[in-house]
Structures are given as structure tokens and as C-alpha cells.
């Protein structure tokens, strides 16, 4: 990825847990020409790659082997050594050139590719490294997928500060604890579901002597989990953070404020400003709910090949907003998050909810429409609605309610074939009558979600049902 950026190319990290059809969608959507993968992974992707017309080269890190002879002639297969020997023309790189496309689930269907520039990456790395006080002696454990903005940030902050990044593809939470100890890790960033699992384990002695901080991203940290971690790590600083892929990172809560306001997402990170705006673009008063709007050097370049979604999220800063300058011929573009927050009298922000129907589960933002489309494509159901409900470990659990002449076990098996682990429904409920509609004739997700008795927060009510 760093080599691609240095050569003036654009890197697109893809989560290895995605199914082949989802990988092919990303590759086709952003016109990928070169795919770097392993021999086994390529074998599983070959049929799906037929839908990627711009693909010219597949680079196998473990050598081409027989794969070179078993693929269509429209793209070549080479080994990693052959790539290192190649000499390609490059162009001069400036800070506004695009360097990466990170895919995030869309609110109404397929994932969207967030385009980030060299400036976005470097400014974000320096900003995050500054408030985490990263330094050359640090050792950062990277356990999040590199396709996730917070996961890739472990590399950029380490490189920006001269620290060591320890890459880890863990199987069990216990593996993470062992790595913290054996690698003498000083900084850990993870999502709430992993921290919930870690907090329930016995920790090896001595971790608190070198683990300088732990940082949370991808959803709200449960208070009980935060308290348990702090009890185990009395000398380790907790950093609670909030971020948008569209702007890489937005806010953090200083460790000194955790006792006073543990539910806060903090204040803007360095070199960014966070506004809380009304629908007319004016600034909200203290404790008045409004939309979180991010301005500054971390604001991305928009969504790849999607002008409509870009115009929806990346908009000129309203003239009524603080910091707006009316005389600019080229208006400043800010990111309108779609998240509702409030700011208290001391300037600290609190997350209230999302304006759209995105599901936040296991640190991922999941589109209910994408789940619905995948299940509907199986032909097992005629009507379907997916939504999220509160869950003590996942943040939200995915619920699917559908109409069809089948059973929940068949739908579950279809989901396991078509969707990655974090998009698997926790509850599948089948009905023999049509699902409710809203005034526009669409299936009413909101009505279904409000009627649904949540078994994860109301076990007695669920048992009675």
C-alpha cells in the first residue's frame, strides 16, 4: 500500500472476510487494474473476477504456481518477485492527489468508496499521533482490518511518529492479550466487541507496566467494560474516539475527562473543527441536538463514481455556520455526517443517534438494504426488512423479518453463504402475511423495529413471546 502511494497509484484495501461477490463488486466499482492477493484467495475469487473488466494483473504473494495456467487470458498472473522486478512509469505526487479508496457500507445499498488524498492521510496521521503522544519508542498492535479507517490509521500513525506497528491477524481474544504481553505493546486501538471480550479474561501480569494507552473506536464503549478495563489497567490512559471514514477521524475524549463525562465522544481532534448545525445551517445552542459537521484537512474527496451520494454528504459550509467565509469563489466543503449529536456548555460532544437507518454492529456500519438484497436474491422470501436493535456486546444486533414459505434455518444458511460474519442476522423471524408499509408504500422498517421485543435487553419479555 505504501509502495502504491509512493508510485502515484491508488490502493484499495479489501477486508479478507468479504465474500467473493462482494470483493468483485469493489474491484469493478473502482476500476481496479492490479489485485495483490494469495494463491488460495485467488482460487476462491476466480469466477467472481469475470465481472471485473479493468483487471489486467493478479499478483500472488506466494508465487503463481499452477494458477498462471488456470485463469482466463484477459488478465495475467505473476508472483510477488516479478512485481518487484517490474519498472512502471509513475507521475509526480502532490498532496491533493488521491491515494486510497476505503469502502464503507452505504445507507441504501452497496458499499461506497470514500476517496482520500495524500493530504488527508498525512494530516490525519499527524493529528492522531499528536493527541495519543505517539513517539519512536511506541509499539502499536494493529488488530483491526486495514480496510477499516481506524485499522489503517495504526500504520499511518506509527510511520508518522517512527513507532513500530505490530500486525496481527488474531483468532481468539486470548491471542491479543498474549501479543500485548510478548510484544510489549504500548498502544492498542480496538472496537467495543473486542474490548468486551478482553475485559472478561484474566490478563497476564505486567501488561499495565508498558501499555501506555488503549483507544476505542467504532461505537460506544459500554460503561461496565470501560470500568473493567480501567480496573485492570490502572496506569493506562483510555482514549474514547469517534470517527467518520469520510473524514478519517473527528473527535476524542481526553483521558482526564473520562471520569467526569464517560459518555462523551469528546472534542475535535487537532487540525479539525466539529460543528453542530441546525437544518438551516446555523449553530445549535448548548445541549440542542443537531447534525455533526466536520471541517478541516481531513475531509475526504467524496465518494468514488457517485456524484449523488457525494453531493448529499460533502457540501459547502453554510454561510450561517461558524468559520464560513462568504467571499470565497470556491466554497469550503465539509462532511455532513448524518449523525445527531449535542454539545454541552463546556464544549464536549455526545452522540445521540443516526439520521439514516445504518446498523452499527461489531464496529462496522452495515446497510440494512444490502442485507435485504442479499437474502432476497436467494428466492427464499418475497418480502424482507432488516434493522438493528441494542445489544450489550455488539452495539447493535441485526434482526431480519421476512415473509416467505421457508424456515429460519434455511434463511440462516443462505446468509452464511452470502454475507460475512459481521453481517449475519442474530434474529430471523418469518411471517406468513405481508409486512407493514409506510405512506409511500415501502416496507416500514421503523414500525417493525419499534414493535420488535428485543431479547437481548428484555429476556423475560422475549421468553414470554
Secondary structure, DSSP 8 states (H G I E B T S, - for coil): -HHHHHTT--B----TTS-HHHHHHHHHHTT--EEEE-HHHHHHHTTGGGG-TT--EEEETT--GGGGGSS-TTSEEEEHHHHHH---------TTSEEEEEEEEETTEEEEEEEEEHHHHHHHHHHHHHHTT--TT-EEEE-S-TTSHHHHHHHHHHHHHT-EEEE---SSHHHHHHHHHHTT-SEEEEEHHHHHHHHTS---TTGGGT--EEEEESS---HHHHHHHHHH-TTSEEEEEE--TTTS--EEE-GGGTTT-TT--BEE-TTEEEEEE-TTS-B--TT--EEEEEEETT----BTT-HHHHHHHEEE--TTSTT--TT-SS--EEEEEEEEEEE-TTS-EEEEEESS--EEETTEEE-HHHHHHHHHTTTS-SEEEEEEEEETTTEEEEEEEEE-SS-HHHHHHHHHHHS-GGG--SEEEEESS---B-TTSSB-HHHHHHHS--TTT-HHHHHH-
